[in-house]
Amino acid sequence: MKSSFDHISFTRNAELIENAHIFRRPILNLILAALLETSFLSPEHDAPLLNNEHVVKLAKGRIPEDVIVRVIDLYESNFDTSRTGVATLRSKGISHCVIRAMLSKKLRELRIRLTHQQPSSGMSRQKQKSQQIMIRESM
């Protein structure tokens, strides 16, 4: 007869294996296609950009927070991270962890865009500084 400890250990291992599979991109594509848009099943370059409403739909669909954060990390996005955008997310019950992931993603994208812009691209130092200020304010 197996002890209850063996059963708990087996159950926990099964949960870990199950959770590891849900983080794979094909599984996430199916989840997003089912809850959001079927176009998430198309090739990556044709997939739609994630936005605030997508995140709200995922949360309302009872997708675990860690899966939503993983989706935010993996997929291209166009989040509204303005003060009103964040306030709207909070009013719709989106957790601080998910909002933090959205803000971090937006910040990474803006930093990459700024570092890849050449000073000779016609952008003045004043405009670059104003974009950097906007990045700080969006946090």
Residue pairs with C-beta under 8 A, 6 or more apart in sequence:
21 27
22 28
22 31
22 67
23 67
23 70
25 74
28 67
28 70
28 71
28 74
29 40
29 41
30 41
31 63
31 67
31 71
32 40
32 54
32 58
32 71
32 75
33 39
33 40
33 41
35 57
35 58
35 61
35 63
36 54
36 57
36 58
37 48
39 46
39 47
39 48
40 47
40 48
47 75
47 76
49 75
49 76
49 77
49 78
50 71
50 72
50 75
50 76
50 77
50 78
50 79
51 77
51 78
51 79
51 80
52 79
52 80
52 85
52 88
52 89
52 102
55 68
55 72
55 79
55 89
55 94
55 98
55 102
56 89
56 92
56 94
58 67
58 68
58 71
59 68
59 92
59 93
59 94
59 95
59 98
63 71
65 95
65 97
65 98
68 98
68 101
69 97
69 98
69 101
72 98
72 101
72 102
72 105
73 101
73 105
77 102
77 105
77 106
77 109
79 85
79 102
79 105
79 106
80 88
81 102
81 103
81 106
81 138
82 138
86 99
86 103
89 98
89 99
89 102
90 99
103 138
103 139
106 138
107 135
107 138
107 139
110 131
110 135
110 138
111 135
114 128
114 131
114 132
114 135
117 123
117 128
119 125
